[in-house]
Amino acid sequence: MNIELIDALQWPAMVVTVVSAWFVGSQRPRRRMFAFWGFIASNALWVIWGLHADAYALILLECVLLGMNARGFRKNLLGHRAS
């Protein structure tokens, strides 16, 4: 992959994270699901960028956040189906 492209990956990762943070506070389950999908995508983008930048603390943080986002996704999915 092109080095400049990987360097630029931090910007879409940041945008996806901010947009997801906006939607996760929604009262609507569909918007919260969109937020968790976005957070999971941003976790992947940050890990890719972190590998390139040798940012191992960021990679570890994103892996922990991925677990938390997967938990939120699952809880929202189960709550969404129950209603």
N, C-alpha and C positions, 0 to 999 in steps of 0.2 A: 504494500500500500504506500502511496506517496506520502513523504514526510510532512509536507505542508498541509496535506489533507488531514493527517492525524493531529497535527498541531491545531488546526482549525476546529477539530471535533469538540473541543471544550465549549465552544459557543452554542452549538445546538444542544449539547448536554445541559448547559445552564438554562437555556430557554425551556426545554422540556421539563426540567425540574421546577422552574418557577410556575409554568402553566399548570403542572400537576398539583403544586401546592395550592393554587387558587381553587381548583376543582375539588380537592379532597375535603374541603370544609362545606361542601354542598349538602343540603338536606335530601337531595335526590340520589337514590342509590346508583342510577345509571351514570351520573356524573362522577360519583366517587369511584366507580369501577374504571371509568376512563382515567381518573387520576392515578389509580394504582397501576394500571397498564403503563401509563406515562412514567411513573416512578421506576418501575422495573426496567423500562427501556433506558431511562437515564442512568440507572445503575450500570447497565451494560456499556453505555457510551463512556461513562467515567472510568470504568475498569480498562477499557481499550486505551483511552487517553493516558491513564495512570501507568499502564505497562510501558507505553512509549516514553513517558516522562520519568520513569523509575520512581514514581510516587507511591511507595508501598503502603504508607499509612492511609492514603486515600483509597487504595485498592481494598485494604482490610475494612475500612469504614463502609465502603460501598457494598461489600459482601455482607456485613452485619445489617446494613439498611435494606438489602435485598431480602434477607430473612424477615425483617419487620414488615416490609411491604408485602411479601407473600402472605404473612399472617393477616394483615389488614385486608388484603384481597380476598382471602378465604373467608374471613369473618363477614365481610360485606356480601360476598356471594351467598353464603348460607343465610344471612339475614334477609337478603333480597328474595331468595326463593321461598322463605318462610312467610313473607308478607303477600 
